[in-house]
Amino acid sequence: MRKIVRRVLAVAGTILGACTAAPASGGEAKYIQTGCEISESYFAYIITSAESQAGKANARKYSVEFNPERLIVRFPPAHYTLTWEDTSIVVAYRGDNSDRATLSLGSYGSSTNLRTRGIGEIRRDCWRQVKAYIERNVHRLVHIIETVSGL
């Protein structure tokens, strides 16, 4: 367990550099949480939309699904699946009392190099519900890093 914790902490600095930047760069849209759905023992969803489309009835929705077996990301440009063992979940709050945080997922894939993907801005209440769901239902090693980015 200590070896795993050291591994997570060793890459935390690298992850934080990638995660404190805006979740999307250049001409890409910024994504914000528009929904949070928990179905006990089946899944927890964080639902997002492009910030410019949030609140519109026909806004395209994207999601990150946390379930006991894996994480499923339905997010542009593709749908992909991550394993719990090879993934780090990074939640960087804007400040100690901030209700908003940036969610990023890091994947080790077949190497020790962590590749991160910014998902978007989420709310503290939803993250607390998702984290509680993970603690109750995922019976695998889960890498979660929570920080305050100071943005």
C-alpha positions as CSV (number, residue, x, y, z in Angstrom):
1,M,0.0,0.0,0.0
2,R,2.8,2.4,0.8
3,K,4.4,1.7,-2.6
4,I,1.1,2.6,-4.3
5,V,0.7,5.8,-2.2
6,R,4.3,6.8,-3.1
7,R,3.6,6.2,-6.7
8,V,0.5,8.4,-6.6
9,L,2.3,11.2,-4.8
10,A,5.3,11.0,-7.1
11,V,3.1,11.8,-10.1
12,A,0.9,14.3,-8.3
13,G,3.2,17.2,-9.1
14,T,3.0,16.3,-12.8
15,I,-0.7,15.8,-12.7
16,L,-1.3,19.1,-10.9
17,G,0.6,21.0,-13.5
18,A,-1.7,19.6,-16.2
19,C,-4.9,20.0,-14.0
20,T,-4.6,23.6,-12.9
21,A,-4.7,24.8,-16.5
22,A,-8.1,25.2,-18.1
23,P,-9.7,21.8,-18.9
24,A,-9.7,22.7,-22.5
25,S,-7.1,24.7,-24.3
26,G,-6.9,26.7,-27.5
27,G,-10.2,26.9,-29.4
28,E,-11.9,24.0,-27.5
29,A,-15.0,24.6,-25.5
30,K,-14.9,24.7,-21.7
31,Y,-17.2,22.1,-20.1
32,I,-19.2,22.5,-16.9
33,Q,-21.2,20.1,-14.8
34,T,-24.9,20.2,-15.7
35,G,-26.0,17.1,-13.8
36,C,-25.1,14.5,-11.2
37,E,-26.8,11.2,-11.0
38,I,-26.2,8.4,-8.5
39,S,-27.8,5.0,-8.8
40,E,-26.7,3.1,-5.7
41,S,-24.5,0.0,-6.6
42,Y,-24.9,0.6,-10.4
43,F,-23.3,3.8,-11.3
44,A,-22.5,7.5,-10.6
45,Y,-22.6,10.0,-13.5
46,I,-21.2,13.4,-13.7
47,I,-22.9,15.0,-16.7
48,T,-21.3,18.0,-18.5
49,S,-22.1,20.4,-21.4
50,A,-20.1,23.0,-23.1
51,E,-20.3,26.2,-21.0
52,S,-21.7,28.1,-24.0
53,Q,-24.6,25.5,-24.3
54,A,-25.4,25.0,-20.6
55,G,-29.0,25.6,-19.8
56,K,-30.2,25.1,-23.3
57,A,-32.8,22.3,-23.8
58,N,-31.0,20.9,-26.8
59,A,-27.4,21.2,-25.4
60,R,-25.3,18.2,-26.1
61,K,-24.5,16.2,-23.0
62,Y,-21.3,14.3,-22.1
63,S,-20.6,12.2,-19.1
64,V,-18.2,10.3,-16.9
65,E,-19.6,7.1,-15.5
66,F,-18.1,5.6,-12.4
67,N,-19.2,2.1,-11.9
68,P,-17.9,-0.9,-9.8
69,E,-16.0,-2.3,-12.8
70,R,-14.5,0.7,-14.6
71,L,-14.8,4.4,-15.6
72,I,-16.5,5.2,-18.9
73,V,-15.9,8.5,-20.5
74,R,-18.4,9.7,-23.1
75,F,-16.7,12.9,-24.0
76,P,-15.5,14.5,-27.3
77,P,-13.9,13.3,-29.4
78,A,-14.5,9.7,-28.3
79,H,-16.0,7.2,-25.9
80,Y,-13.4,5.4,-24.0
81,T,-13.1,3.1,-20.9
82,L,-10.5,3.3,-18.1
83,T,-9.6,0.7,-15.5
84,W,-9.6,1.7,-11.9
85,E,-6.1,0.4,-11.4
86,D,-4.6,2.5,-14.2
87,T,-6.5,5.7,-13.5
88,S,-6.0,8.7,-11.2
89,I,-9.0,11.0,-10.5
90,V,-7.8,14.5,-9.8
91,V,-10.1,17.1,-8.3
92,A,-8.5,20.6,-8.0
93,Y,-10.7,23.1,-6.1
94,R,-10.2,26.8,-6.8
95,G,-9.9,27.6,-3.1
96,D,-10.4,26.0,0.4
97,N,-14.1,27.0,0.5
98,S,-14.8,26.9,-3.2
99,D,-17.8,25.1,-4.5
100,R,-16.2,24.6,-7.9
101,A,-13.3,22.3,-8.9
102,T,-11.6,21.1,-12.1
103,L,-12.0,17.3,-12.7
104,S,-9.3,15.5,-14.6
105,L,-8.6,11.9,-15.3
106,G,-5.2,10.5,-15.7
107,S,-4.5,7.1,-17.3
108,Y,-1.2,5.1,-17.1
109,G,-2.2,2.9,-20.0
110,S,0.6,0.3,-20.7
111,S,3.4,2.5,-19.3
112,T,4.3,4.4,-16.1
113,N,3.7,7.8,-17.9
114,L,0.5,9.4,-16.8
115,R,-1.6,11.0,-19.6
116,T,-4.3,13.4,-18.2
117,R,-7.5,14.6,-19.8
118,G,-9.3,17.6,-18.4
119,I,-13.0,16.9,-18.1
120,G,-14.3,20.2,-16.9
121,E,-15.6,22.1,-13.9
122,I,-17.7,20.2,-11.3
123,R,-19.4,21.2,-8.1
124,R,-18.3,20.1,-4.6
125,D,-21.6,18.5,-3.7
126,C,-21.7,16.2,-6.7
127,W,-18.0,15.2,-6.2
128,R,-18.8,14.3,-2.6
129,Q,-21.7,12.1,-3.7
130,V,-19.6,10.4,-6.4
131,K,-16.7,9.9,-4.0
132,A,-19.0,8.3,-1.4
133,Y,-20.4,6.1,-4.2
134,I,-16.9,5.0,-5.1
135,E,-16.0,4.2,-1.4
136,R,-19.1,2.1,-1.0
137,N,-19.1,0.2,-4.4
138,V,-15.7,0.0,-5.9
139,H,-13.7,-2.7,-4.3
140,R,-10.4,-2.0,-6.1
141,L,-7.5,0.3,-5.5
142,V,-8.7,3.8,-6.5
143,H,-6.3,6.7,-7.0
144,I,-7.9,10.0,-5.9
145,I,-6.0,13.3,-5.6
146,E,-7.8,16.3,-4.2
147,T,-6.1,19.6,-4.1
148,V,-6.6,23.3,-3.9
149,S,-5.3,25.0,-7.0
150,G,-5.6,28.6,-5.9
151,L,-7.1,29.7,-9.2
